[in-house]
Amino acid sequence: MNLSFFIARRMARRSSGEKPGVMERIAVVSVALSLTVMILSLAVILGFKRDVAHNMSVMSAHVTLTDVRSIHALDSEPVVLDAHLDSLIRSTEGFVRLAPYAVKGGIVRTRDAVEGVLLKGVGPSLAEGEFPRWVVEGQMPRVADSVRTKDILVSRMLADRLLLKVGDKVEMLFVESDAAPHRDRFKVSGIYSSGMDEMDRAVVFTDIRNVQRLSGWTKEQVTGCEIHTRSLSQADAFARELNDRLLHDPGDATTNCMAVSVGEQYPNIFDWLKAHDVNAAVIIVIMLVVAFFNITTALLILVLERTRMIGLLKSLGMPNGDVRRIFLYRASFIALRGMMWGNGVGVGLCVVQSLTGWLRLDSEGYLLSVVPVSLDVPVLVLLNGGVLLAIVLLLTIPTYIISTVKPDETIRYE
């Protein structure tokens, strides 16, 4: 090891033992705050995308097959779910499970209020998924019994508006376009809350046989089928393949059938989620710029304070590149200290929010009632690695000021 490297190492040890200056502390705090904001922003955005997409999939499945005339109608045209159509759906690549359903628009009338609702008839498959965890009071409707029951499951928002509780009996009115209104009575078996009040405020679940009876359909006639695929990312491809098979199917029963992915059903919601990616990129860039400018200021002050040391090292023959590396190591150490604090605060706040849910949201505007957080270890590692790499690469620019230091001028008065 030559003399210049020995002197540089001794000076680095001395400087590392000194108390950090004001600007160095500011740089550490700046990096910590910037990384904390990045972690929180990324965690919330990923949480929104995960929870909203997941809840939408539970409510509407990944793909919905229905009559093309029923996509935007309350009273639907029936689809005949015979053995041929069932086999066609199940044989499509990516199929996981199938849930037939039937819907009918109606009005719930109580002593205190009147509310328009969508009565959705479901089968036993509703209890096989994740929907039962949303039941906050009572129980799921007994849709698997051999004898048809008139149990209904209402949302928390609807129950609050109509002053309903478990065990209450309600009257529903169904208005037909070409017939007299039809009345029927149901019993509230449970109350559910998905957290997406905008989505579930008017949906009432019951046995599919109740809706089929009200519509005058046979047991094979349904509004459509909710289809779950291997993952939400495969929904669009599954819908395209199924539509292609329906188009070329010779059977008359599949003529008006159409498969629509959940992203196509609710394009505004999924476009809104995609827009969050841009927000995350903007926040990360802004926070990175703030951290860079603060740590650059600290580095420049550090260079100015060590001008004589730089001149001495250069006079002993150390190249500019090696001197720059010494200060880059110092700046990297400052950045790592800030990142350590930033990770501790950012991840800590995410854990607290995940466990307590103390930050709430207006579900009408955000579809969720609690601020969601989601941060995987690979994402966190990638973020930290990217931030450190970006800071070190950008700091190579201000270190070029070392090339302007002249040894003869800096050590003249030593």
C-alpha positions as CSV (number, residue, x, y, z in Angstrom):
1,M,0.0,0.0,0.0
2,N,1.5,3.4,-1.0
3,L,1.9,6.4,1.3
4,S,-1.0,8.4,-0.1
5,F,-3.5,5.5,0.5
6,F,-2.1,5.1,4.1
7,I,-2.6,8.8,4.8
8,A,-6.0,8.8,3.3
9,R,-7.1,5.9,5.4
10,R,-5.8,7.6,8.6
11,M,-7.6,10.8,7.7
12,A,-10.8,8.9,7.0
13,R,-10.6,7.2,10.4
14,R,-10.1,10.5,12.1
15,S,-13.0,12.1,10.2
16,S,-15.3,9.2,11.0
17,G,-14.5,9.6,14.7
18,E,-15.5,13.3,14.6
19,K,-19.0,14.4,15.5
20,P,-21.1,15.0,12.3
21,G,-21.6,18.6,11.3
22,V,-24.9,20.4,10.9
23,M,-25.1,19.8,7.2
24,E,-24.3,16.2,7.6
25,R,-27.1,15.8,10.1
26,I,-29.4,17.6,7.8
27,A,-28.4,15.2,4.9
28,V,-29.1,12.2,7.1
29,V,-32.5,13.5,8.2
30,S,-33.3,14.5,4.6
31,V,-32.5,11.0,3.3
32,A,-34.5,9.4,6.1
33,L,-37.6,11.6,5.5
34,S,-37.4,11.1,1.8
35,L,-37.1,7.3,2.0
36,T,-39.9,7.2,4.6
37,V,-42.2,9.1,2.2
38,M,-41.2,6.8,-0.6
39,I,-42.0,3.7,1.5
40,L,-45.3,5.0,2.7
41,S,-46.4,6.2,-0.7
42,L,-45.4,2.9,-2.3
43,A,-47.0,0.8,0.4
44,V,-50.3,2.7,0.2
45,I,-50.5,2.6,-3.6
46,L,-49.7,-1.1,-3.7
47,G,-52.2,-1.6,-0.9
48,F,-54.9,0.2,-2.8
49,K,-54.3,-1.8,-6.0
50,R,-54.2,-5.1,-4.1
51,D,-57.3,-4.5,-1.9
52,V,-59.5,-2.8,-4.4
53,A,-58.7,-5.4,-7.1
54,H,-59.1,-8.2,-4.7
55,N,-62.5,-7.0,-3.3
56,M,-63.8,-6.4,-6.8
57,S,-62.8,-9.9,-7.7
58,V,-64.7,-11.3,-4.7
59,M,-67.8,-9.2,-5.5
60,S,-67.8,-9.8,-9.2
61,A,-65.4,-12.6,-9.9
62,H,-62.6,-12.3,-12.5
63,V,-64.9,-12.9,-15.5
64,T,-68.6,-12.7,-15.8
65,L,-70.5,-14.5,-18.6
66,T,-74.0,-13.2,-19.3
67,D,-76.4,-12.4,-22.1
68,V,-75.2,-9.4,-24.0
69,R,-78.6,-7.7,-23.5
70,S,-78.3,-8.0,-19.7
71,I,-74.9,-6.3,-19.2
72,H,-76.4,-2.9,-18.1
73,A,-79.9,-4.0,-17.2
74,L,-81.5,-4.6,-13.9
75,D,-83.9,-7.3,-15.2
76,S,-81.9,-9.6,-17.3
77,E,-82.4,-12.0,-20.1
78,P,-81.8,-15.5,-19.0
79,V,-78.8,-17.7,-20.0
80,V,-79.4,-21.4,-20.3
81,L,-76.6,-23.0,-18.3
82,D,-76.9,-26.5,-19.7
83,A,-74.2,-29.2,-19.7
84,H,-72.8,-28.0,-23.0
85,L,-72.2,-24.4,-21.9
86,D,-70.9,-25.6,-18.5
87,S,-68.4,-27.9,-20.3
88,L,-67.3,-25.1,-22.6
89,I,-66.5,-22.8,-19.7
90,R,-64.7,-25.4,-17.6
91,S,-62.5,-26.5,-20.5
92,T,-61.2,-23.0,-21.2
93,E,-57.6,-22.5,-20.2
94,G,-57.2,-20.9,-16.7
95,F,-60.6,-22.0,-15.3
96,V,-60.7,-22.4,-11.5
97,R,-64.4,-22.4,-10.5
98,L,-67.8,-21.4,-11.6
99,A,-70.7,-19.7,-9.8
100,P,-74.1,-19.2,-11.5
101,Y,-76.1,-16.2,-10.3
102,A,-79.4,-14.4,-11.0
103,V,-80.4,-10.8,-10.3
104,K,-83.6,-8.8,-10.2
105,G,-84.2,-5.2,-9.4
106,G,-86.6,-4.5,-6.5
107,I,-87.6,-2.2,-3.7
108,V,-87.2,-2.9,0.0
109,R,-90.0,-1.3,2.1
110,T,-89.9,-1.0,5.9
111,R,-91.9,1.1,8.3
112,D,-89.1,3.7,8.3
113,A,-87.8,3.9,4.7
114,V,-88.0,2.7,1.1
115,E,-84.8,1.7,-0.8
116,G,-84.1,0.4,-4.3
117,V,-81.9,-2.7,-4.3
118,L,-80.5,-5.4,-6.5
119,L,-81.6,-8.8,-5.4
120,K,-78.8,-11.2,-6.3
121,G,-79.4,-14.9,-6.1
122,V,-76.4,-17.1,-5.5
123,G,-75.6,-20.8,-4.9
124,P,-73.5,-22.7,-2.4
125,S,-70.3,-21.5,-4.1
126,L,-70.6,-18.1,-2.4
127,A,-69.6,-19.8,0.9
128,E,-66.6,-21.4,-0.7
129,G,-64.7,-18.2,-1.4
130,E,-63.7,-15.3,0.8
131,F,-67.1,-13.6,1.0
132,P,-68.0,-15.2,4.4
133,R,-65.3,-13.2,6.1
134,W,-67.3,-10.0,5.3
135,V,-70.3,-11.2,7.3
136,V,-70.2,-9.0,10.4
137,E,-73.5,-10.1,12.0
138,G,-75.6,-13.2,11.7
139,Q,-74.8,-15.8,9.1
140,M,-74.8,-16.5,5.4
141,P,-78.2,-17.3,3.7
142,R,-78.9,-21.0,3.7
143,V,-78.5,-21.5,0.0
144,A,-77.3,-25.1,0.2
145,D,-80.4,-26.5,1.9
146,S,-82.6,-28.8,-0.1
147,V,-85.6,-26.8,0.9
148,R,-85.6,-23.2,-0.4
149,T,-85.4,-20.5,2.3
150,K,-86.1,-16.8,2.1
151,D,-83.0,-15.7,3.9
152,I,-81.3,-12.5,2.7
153,L,-77.9,-11.0,3.4
154,V,-77.9,-7.1,3.4
155,S,-75.0,-4.7,3.5
156,R,-74.1,-2.7,6.6
157,M,-74.9,0.6,4.9
158,L,-78.4,-0.6,3.7
159,A,-79.1,-2.0,7.2
160,D,-78.3,1.3,8.8
161,R,-80.4,3.3,6.3
162,L,-83.4,0.9,6.7
163,L,-82.9,0.3,10.5
164,L,-82.7,-3.4,9.9
165,K,-81.1,-6.0,12.2
166,V,-80.6,-9.8,12.0
167,G,-83.9,-11.6,12.3
168,D,-86.1,-8.8,10.9
169,K,-88.6,-9.5,8.2
170,V,-88.8,-7.2,5.2
171,E,-91.2,-6.8,2.3
172,M,-89.8,-6.4,-1.2
173,L,-91.7,-5.0,-4.2
174,F,-90.9,-6.1,-7.7
175,V,-92.3,-4.0,-10.5
176,E,-92.8,-5.7,-13.9
177,S,-93.1,-3.7,-17.1
178,D,-96.0,-5.8,-18.4
179,A,-97.6,-7.1,-15.2
180,A,-98.8,-5.9,-11.8
181,P,-96.2,-5.4,-9.1
182,H,-95.3,-8.5,-7.2
183,R,-94.7,-8.6,-3.4
184,D,-92.6,-11.0,-1.4
185,R,-91.3,-11.3,2.1
186,F,-87.8,-12.2,3.3
187,K,-85.9,-12.6,6.5
188,V,-82.6,-10.9,7.3
189,S,-80.1,-13.7,8.1
190,G,-77.0,-11.6,8.3
191,I,-75.3,-8.3,7.6
192,Y,-72.1,-8.0,5.5
193,S,-69.5,-5.2,5.0
194,S,-66.8,-5.4,2.3
195,G,-65.4,-2.0,3.1
196,M,-66.5,-0.8,-0.4
197,D,-69.7,0.9,0.5
198,E,-70.1,2.3,-3.0
199,M,-70.2,-1.2,-4.4
200,D,-72.3,-3.1,-1.9
201,R,-74.7,-0.5,-0.6
202,A,-77.6,-1.8,-2.7
203,V,-76.8,-5.5,-3.3
204,V,-78.9,-8.0,-1.3
205,F,-77.9,-11.7,-1.5
206,T,-80.4,-14.6,-1.4
207,D,-80.9,-18.1,-2.6
208,I,-80.7,-18.2,-6.4
209,R,-83.9,-20.2,-6.5
210,N,-85.8,-17.2,-5.0
211,V,-84.8,-15.0,-8.0
212,Q,-85.5,-17.8,-10.5
213,R,-89.0,-18.2,-9.1
214,L,-89.7,-14.4,-9.1
215,S,-88.5,-14.3,-12.8
216,G,-90.4,-17.4,-13.8
217,W,-87.3,-19.2,-14.9
218,T,-86.3,-22.9,-14.8
219,K,-83.4,-24.1,-12.7
220,E,-81.1,-24.0,-15.8
221,Q,-81.9,-20.4,-16.5
222,V,-79.6,-17.8,-14.8
223,T,-78.5,-14.2,-15.3
224,G,-75.0,-15.4,-15.9
225,C,-71.9,-17.1,-14.4
226,E,-69.2,-15.6,-12.3
227,I,-65.9,-17.3,-13.2
228,H,-62.7,-17.3,-11.2
229,T,-59.4,-17.8,-13.0
230,R,-56.0,-18.6,-11.7
231,S,-55.3,-14.9,-11.1
232,L,-56.7,-11.5,-11.8
233,S,-54.0,-10.9,-14.4
234,Q,-55.3,-13.7,-16.5
235,A,-58.9,-12.4,-16.5
236,D,-58.7,-10.5,-19.8
237,A,-57.0,-13.3,-21.7
238,F,-59.5,-15.8,-20.3
239,A,-62.4,-13.6,-21.4
240,R,-61.0,-13.2,-24.9
241,E,-60.5,-17.0,-25.3
242,L,-63.9,-17.8,-24.0
243,N,-65.6,-15.2,-26.3
244,D,-63.7,-16.7,-29.2
245,R,-65.0,-20.2,-28.3
246,L,-68.6,-18.9,-27.9
247,L,-68.4,-17.1,-31.2
248,H,-67.5,-20.3,-33.1
249,D,-69.7,-22.6,-31.0
250,P,-72.6,-24.0,-33.2
251,G,-75.1,-24.2,-30.4
252,D,-78.0,-21.7,-30.3
253,A,-77.9,-21.4,-26.5
254,T,-74.5,-19.6,-26.6
255,T,-75.4,-17.1,-29.4
256,N,-76.0,-14.1,-27.2
257,C,-73.6,-15.1,-24.5
258,M,-70.6,-12.8,-23.8
259,A,-67.7,-13.0,-21.3
260,V,-66.5,-9.7,-19.7
261,S,-63.5,-9.4,-17.4
262,V,-63.8,-7.4,-14.2
263,G,-61.5,-4.8,-15.7
264,E,-63.9,-4.3,-18.6
265,Q,-66.9,-4.2,-16.3
266,Y,-65.4,-1.4,-14.2
267,P,-62.9,0.4,-16.4
268,N,-63.0,3.6,-14.4
269,I,-61.9,1.9,-11.2
270,F,-59.1,0.0,-12.8
271,D,-57.9,3.1,-14.8
272,W,-57.9,5.0,-11.5
273,L,-55.7,2.3,-10.0
274,K,-53.3,2.4,-12.9
275,A,-53.0,6.2,-12.5
276,H,-51.6,5.5,-9.1
277,D,-48.4,4.2,-10.7
278,V,-47.7,7.6,-12.1
279,N,-48.3,9.2,-8.7
280,A,-45.8,6.8,-7.2
281,A,-43.2,7.5,-9.8
282,V,-43.6,11.3,-9.3
283,I,-43.4,11.1,-5.5
284,I,-40.3,8.9,-5.7
285,V,-38.5,11.2,-8.2
286,I,-39.4,14.3,-6.1
287,M,-38.2,12.7,-2.8
288,L,-35.0,11.5,-4.6
289,V,-34.2,15.0,-5.8
290,V,-34.8,16.5,-2.3
291,A,-32.4,13.9,-0.8
292,F,-29.9,14.3,-3.5
293,F,-29.7,18.1,-3.2
294,N,-29.3,17.9,0.6
295,I,-26.6,15.3,0.5
296,T,-24.9,17.1,-2.3
297,T,-24.7,20.2,-0.1
298,A,-23.3,18.2,2.7
299,L,-20.7,16.6,0.4
300,L,-19.6,20.0,-1.0
301,I,-19.2,21.4,2.5
302,L,-17.2,18.3,3.4
303,V,-15.0,18.8,0.4
304,L,-14.4,22.4,1.2
305,E,-13.5,21.6,4.8
306,R,-11.0,19.0,3.6
307,T,-9.4,21.1,0.9
308,R,-5.9,20.9,2.5
309,M,-6.2,17.2,2.9
310,I,-7.1,16.9,-0.8
311,G,-4.1,19.0,-1.7
312,L,-1.8,16.9,0.4
313,L,-3.1,13.6,-1.0
314,K,-2.8,15.0,-4.6
315,S,0.8,16.2,-3.9
316,L,1.6,12.7,-2.7
317,G,0.5,11.4,-6.1
318,M,-3.0,10.2,-5.4
319,P,-5.1,10.5,-8.7
320,N,-8.3,12.6,-8.7
321,G,-10.4,9.5,-9.1
322,D,-9.1,7.9,-5.9
323,V,-9.7,11.1,-4.0
324,R,-13.2,11.3,-5.3
325,R,-13.9,7.8,-4.2
326,I,-12.9,8.7,-0.6
327,F,-15.6,11.3,-0.5
328,L,-18.1,9.1,-2.3
329,Y,-17.6,6.5,0.4
330,R,-18.2,9.2,3.0
331,A,-21.3,10.3,1.2
332,S,-22.5,6.7,0.8
333,F,-22.1,6.2,4.6
334,I,-24.2,9.3,5.2
335,A,-26.9,8.0,2.8
336,L,-26.9,4.6,4.4
337,R,-27.4,6.1,7.9
338,G,-30.4,8.1,6.6
339,M,-31.8,5.0,4.8
340,M,-31.5,3.0,8.0
341,W,-33.6,5.5,9.9
342,G,-36.0,5.9,6.9
343,N,-36.6,2.2,6.7
344,G,-37.2,1.9,10.4
345,V,-39.8,4.8,10.5
346,G,-41.4,3.9,7.1
347,V,-41.8,0.1,7.8
348,G,-42.8,0.8,11.4
349,L,-45.6,3.1,10.3
350,C,-46.8,0.5,7.7
351,V,-46.9,-2.2,10.4
352,V,-48.8,0.0,12.8
353,Q,-51.4,0.9,10.1
354,S,-51.7,-2.8,9.0
355,L,-52.3,-3.9,12.6
356,T,-54.5,-1.1,13.8
357,G,-56.1,0.5,10.8
358,W,-56.1,3.9,12.6
359,L,-56.1,5.9,9.4
360,R,-59.6,5.9,7.9
361,L,-61.0,6.8,4.5
362,D,-64.3,8.0,3.0
363,S,-65.4,4.8,1.3
364,E,-67.6,6.7,-1.1
365,G,-64.6,8.5,-2.6
366,Y,-61.9,5.8,-2.2
367,L,-63.9,2.5,-2.3
368,L,-62.2,1.5,1.0
369,S,-62.9,2.5,4.5
370,V,-59.3,1.9,5.8
371,V,-56.0,3.1,4.3
372,P,-54.5,-0.1,3.0
373,V,-50.8,-0.9,3.1
374,S,-48.8,-3.6,1.2
375,L,-45.1,-3.8,1.1
376,D,-43.3,-7.0,0.1
377,V,-39.6,-7.6,1.0
378,P,-38.5,-7.8,-2.7
379,V,-40.1,-4.4,-3.3
380,L,-38.5,-2.9,-0.3
381,V,-35.0,-4.3,-1.2
382,L,-35.4,-3.0,-4.8
383,L,-36.5,0.5,-3.6
384,N,-33.5,0.7,-1.2
385,G,-31.1,-0.6,-3.8
386,G,-32.4,1.8,-6.4
387,V,-32.3,4.8,-4.0
388,L,-28.7,4.1,-2.9
389,L,-27.5,3.5,-6.5
390,A,-29.2,6.7,-7.7
391,I,-27.7,8.8,-4.9
392,V,-24.1,7.4,-5.4
393,L,-24.3,7.8,-9.2
394,L,-25.6,11.4,-9.0
395,L,-23.0,12.3,-6.4
396,T,-20.2,11.5,-8.8
397,I,-21.0,14.9,-10.5
398,P,-20.3,17.2,-7.6
399,T,-17.1,15.3,-6.7
400,Y,-15.5,16.6,-9.8
401,I,-14.9,19.8,-7.9
402,I,-11.9,17.9,-6.4
403,S,-10.3,18.0,-9.8
404,T,-10.1,21.8,-9.5
405,V,-8.2,21.7,-6.2
406,K,-4.5,22.7,-6.8
407,P,-2.0,21.2,-4.3
408,D,0.5,24.0,-4.5
409,E,-2.2,26.6,-3.4
410,T,-3.8,24.5,-0.7
411,I,-0.6,23.5,1.2
412,R,1.2,26.8,0.6
413,Y,0.5,28.0,4.1
414,E,0.8,24.7,5.9
